[in-house]
Amino acid sequence: MVIYGTALLAACLLIGTVVGRALGQTLGLNSDLGGVGIAMLLLIGGISWLRQRRLMPTVTESGIQYWSLLYVPIVVAMAASQNVMGALSGGLVAAAAGTVPVAACFLLTAALIRMAEQGRD
Amino acid sequence: MQLLNDVLTQYNLLTAFVFVGLLMFAAEVASQRLTGGRIHPSAIAIAFGLLLAGLAGWYSGGTKGVADVPLLAGTGLLGGAMLRDLSIVATAFSVRADEFLRNGLWGALSLALGLFTSFATGAVIAWLCGYRDAVSITTIAAGAATYIVGPVTGTALNASSDVIALSVAAGLVKAVTVMLITPFVASAIRLDTPRAAMIFGGLQGTNSGVIAGLAATNPQLVPYGAMTATFYTGLGCLLGPSVVFLTVRAVLAVVGGQ
């Protein structure tokens, strides 16, 4: 049944978020530490466990796949609900503090990617 | 007319599906007709979304973009943390687990380097803009990490509310910049493998920026970038009020400040 896939997906995110927040709280943070990453690992593990036992028919998979395909529209909805005026109202300090680190990190991304590719050769 | 308005407002999630669907369609047409398919439709749709969010914020004075317009309130639910994270986790469905494990070290390295770079450049900019107290400099530097690290750090350090607002604004500028720039620089920096996406996610860190930037570049890379970026904000909140604050204070003691 299609709901099994969606239920598995939702359960993974719920568990991941609880673990991420618990991890954050233990470290005295008011924040989630890696909840989405933990949820992804749970889902990957869960799917392969179920597949090995042949408990993962295509219908069940489509309950997960639908949400993964909806992902770009959801990101567009996220962009449309950003506080863009808030970003613009910060003036020069916010503009500089928001763009200079991005530029620096893009340069570093290029450098690290190159290093990583060389390491592979 | 009133009836239509009532239904659209009441069933706002459905209205949001239609709204985003139309936005995607407009972006696809614009991508084909105006750019000959060179700019990815997702990138255009995200830019449209940001533009509309800016207009809505200007019109309504709110902070949630088009979601502040009652008719489009469902967009906030559709693009909110719950469904966004659900769909991101779902993308792990088509992911190769061994890529995560094989590239874990690069992910961790890029996280450390990304946080350090954002904090350091943010602090220097705060100094250049005339801030001389450790609390304000640390808070603005934390905003240069993400718009969540900024206020969390500022609150922990008892920063003034205008400095906290500034740190949120800096983080928002960062998210928007990464969303818009990534598809244009992706090929130049060779952002085209799972490993590269993990490095990118760890270095830029801003969740919404990384996710939207990768979605507009190559949706298959999204889960890899999201995997590292998801640790960034939490680690930033851990380091901001502690290590970074102490470092900034120590540096100020040398170069002069309050």
Contacts between the chains, C-beta under 8 A, distances in Angstrom:
chain1	res1	chain2	res2	distance
A	9	B	86	6.6
A	9	B	89	6.4
A	9	B	90	5.5
A	10	B	86	6.7
A	12	B	89	6.1
A	13	B	85	5.8
A	13	B	86	5.6
A	13	B	89	5.1
A	16	B	89	7.2
A	17	B	85	7.6
A	20	B	230	7.9
A	20	B	234	7.2
A	23	B	234	7.6
A	24	B	234	5.7
A	24	B	237	7.5
A	27	B	238	5.7
A	29	B	152	7.4
A	29	B	234	6.4
A	29	B	237	4.7
A	29	B	238	5.7
A	30	B	152	5.9
A	30	B	237	7.0
A	31	B	148	6.7
A	31	B	152	6.1
A	31	B	233	6.2
A	31	B	234	5.1
A	31	B	237	4.2
A	32	B	233	7.4
A	32	B	234	5.9
A	33	B	231	6.7
A	33	B	234	3.3
A	33	B	235	7.2
A	33	B	238	7.7
A	34	B	230	5.2
A	34	B	231	4.5
A	34	B	234	6.1
A	35	B	85	7.6
A	35	B	230	6.7
A	36	B	85	5.3
A	36	B	88	5.9
A	36	B	89	6.2
A	36	B	226	6.0
A	36	B	227	7.8
A	36	B	230	4.1
A	37	B	226	7.6
A	37	B	227	5.0
A	37	B	228	7.7
A	37	B	230	4.4
A	37	B	231	6.3
A	39	B	85	7.4
A	39	B	89	4.6
A	39	B	92	8.0
A	40	B	88	7.7
A	40	B	89	5.4
A	40	B	92	3.9
A	40	B	95	7.3
A	40	B	223	6.3
A	40	B	226	7.5
A	40	B	227	6.2
A	41	B	92	7.9
A	41	B	97	8.0
A	41	B	100	7.4
A	43	B	89	5.8
A	43	B	90	7.7
A	43	B	92	5.0
A	43	B	93	7.0
A	44	B	92	5.4
A	44	B	95	6.3
A	44	B	97	4.8
A	44	B	100	7.9
A	45	B	97	7.9
A	47	B	93	6.8
A	48	B	97	7.3
A	61	B	93	7.4
A	64	B	90	5.3
A	64	B	93	5.0
A	65	B	90	7.4
A	65	B	93	6.2
A	66	B	90	8.0
A	67	B	86	5.7
A	67	B	87	4.8
A	67	B	90	3.8
A	68	B	87	6.3
A	68	B	90	3.7
A	68	B	91	4.6
A	68	B	93	5.2
A	68	B	94	6.8
A	70	B	87	5.4
A	71	B	87	4.1
A	71	B	88	6.7
A	71	B	90	7.0
A	71	B	91	5.8
A	71	B	215	6.9
A	71	B	219	6.8
A	71	B	222	6.8
A	72	B	24	7.6
A	72	B	42	5.1
A	72	B	45	7.5
A	72	B	215	5.2
A	72	B	219	6.1
A	73	B	17	8.0
A	73	B	20	4.7
A	73	B	21	7.2
A	73	B	24	6.0
A	73	B	78	7.8
A	74	B	20	8.0
A	74	B	78	6.0
A	74	B	79	6.0
A	74	B	83	5.8
A	74	B	84	5.5
A	74	B	87	4.9
A	75	B	42	7.5
A	75	B	46	6.7
A	75	B	79	7.4
A	75	B	84	7.3
A	75	B	211	5.9
A	75	B	212	4.9
A	75	B	215	4.9
A	76	B	20	5.5
A	76	B	23	5.9
A	76	B	24	6.5
A	76	B	42	7.4
A	76	B	45	4.6
A	76	B	46	5.9
A	76	B	48	7.7
A	76	B	49	4.8
A	76	B	79	7.5
A	77	B	16	6.3
A	77	B	20	5.1
A	77	B	49	7.2
A	77	B	75	4.9
A	77	B	78	4.1
A	77	B	79	3.1
A	78	B	49	7.7
A	78	B	79	3.5
A	78	B	80	7.6
A	78	B	84	5.6
A	78	B	208	5.9
A	78	B	211	7.9
A	78	B	212	7.0
A	79	B	45	7.9
A	79	B	46	4.6
A	79	B	47	8.0
A	79	B	49	3.4
A	79	B	50	5.1
A	79	B	53	6.7
A	79	B	79	7.2
A	79	B	179	6.5
A	79	B	208	7.7
A	79	B	212	5.9
A	80	B	20	7.6
A	80	B	23	7.3
A	80	B	48	7.9
A	80	B	49	3.6
A	80	B	50	7.4
A	80	B	52	5.4
A	80	B	53	5.1
A	80	B	65	5.4
A	80	B	66	4.8
A	80	B	67	7.6
A	80	B	72	7.9
A	80	B	75	5.4
A	80	B	79	6.5
A	81	B	53	6.3
A	81	B	64	5.2
A	81	B	65	4.2
A	81	B	66	6.2
A	81	B	67	4.2
A	81	B	75	5.4
A	81	B	76	4.8
A	81	B	79	4.8
A	81	B	80	7.3
A	82	B	49	7.8
A	82	B	50	6.3
A	82	B	53	5.0
A	82	B	65	5.3
A	82	B	172	6.9
A	82	B	175	7.1
A	82	B	176	6.9
A	82	B	208	7.2
A	83	B	53	7.6
A	83	B	57	6.4
A	83	B	63	4.4
A	83	B	64	6.9
A	83	B	65	6.7
A	83	B	168	8.0
A	83	B	172	5.9
A	84	B	50	5.6
A	84	B	51	8.0
A	84	B	53	4.5
A	84	B	54	3.7
A	84	B	57	5.7
A	84	B	65	6.4
A	84	B	172	7.4
A	84	B	176	6.7
A	85	B	54	5.9
A	85	B	57	3.4
A	85	B	58	5.7
A	85	B	63	7.8
A	86	B	57	7.2
A	86	B	63	5.9
A	86	B	168	6.5
A	86	B	169	5.7
A	86	B	172	5.4
A	87	B	169	5.7
A	87	B	172	3.6
A	87	B	173	4.7
A	87	B	175	7.9
A	87	B	176	5.6
A	88	B	54	7.0
A	89	B	169	6.4
A	90	B	165	7.5
A	90	B	166	5.6
A	90	B	168	7.8
A	90	B	169	2.5
A	90	B	170	6.2
A	90	B	172	7.5
A	90	B	173	6.6
A	91	B	169	7.8
A	92	B	129	7.3
A	93	B	125	7.1
A	93	B	126	7.3
A	93	B	129	4.7
A	93	B	140	6.9
A	93	B	166	5.9
A	93	B	170	7.2
A	94	B	143	7.5
A	94	B	166	5.7
A	94	B	169	3.7
A	94	B	170	4.4
A	94	B	172	7.7
A	94	B	173	5.4
A	95	B	173	5.7
A	96	B	125	4.8
A	96	B	128	8.0
A	96	B	129	7.1
A	97	B	121	8.0
A	97	B	122	5.0
A	97	B	125	4.9
A	97	B	126	6.8
A	97	B	140	5.6
A	97	B	141	7.7
A	97	B	143	6.1
A	97	B	144	4.6
A	97	B	166	7.9
A	97	B	167	7.9
A	97	B	170	3.8
A	97	B	173	7.4
A	97	B	174	8.0
A	98	B	143	7.8
A	98	B	144	6.8
A	98	B	169	7.4
A	98	B	170	4.5
A	98	B	171	6.9
A	98	B	172	7.0
A	98	B	173	2.6
A	98	B	174	4.2
A	98	B	176	7.8
A	98	B	177	6.2
A	99	B	173	6.2
A	99	B	174	7.3
A	99	B	177	5.3
A	100	B	121	5.1
A	100	B	122	8.0
A	100	B	125	5.9
A	100	B	144	7.8
A	101	B	117	6.2
A	101	B	118	4.2
A	101	B	121	4.5
A	101	B	122	5.9
A	101	B	144	4.7
A	101	B	145	7.9
A	101	B	174	6.7
A	102	B	174	5.6
A	102	B	177	4.9
A	102	B	178	5.8
A	102	B	181	7.1
A	102	B	204	6.7
A	104	B	117	5.2
A	104	B	118	8.0
A	104	B	121	5.4
A	105	B	114	5.7
A	105	B	117	5.6
A	105	B	118	6.8
A	105	B	203	4.4
A	105	B	204	5.3
A	106	B	181	7.3
A	106	B	185	6.0
A	106	B	189	6.5
A	106	B	203	8.0
A	106	B	204	7.8
A	108	B	110	7.9
A	108	B	113	6.1
A	108	B	114	7.4
A	108	B	117	6.2
A	108	B	203	5.5
A	109	B	110	7.7
A	109	B	189	5.5
A	109	B	191	7.0
A	109	B	196	7.7
A	109	B	199	5.9
A	109	B	200	5.1
A	109	B	203	4.9
A	109	B	204	7.3
A	110	B	188	7.3
A	110	B	189	3.8
A	110	B	190	7.3
A	112	B	106	7.0
A	112	B	109	7.3
A	112	B	110	5.9
A	112	B	113	7.4
A	112	B	199	4.8
A	112	B	203	7.1
A	113	B	189	6.2
A	113	B	190	5.3
A	113	B	191	6.9
A	113	B	195	7.7
A	113	B	196	4.6
A	113	B	199	5.7
A	113	B	200	7.8
A	114	B	190	7.2
A	116	B	103	7.8
A	116	B	106	5.5
A	116	B	195	5.5
A	116	B	196	7.2
A	116	B	199	6.5
A	117	B	190	7.2
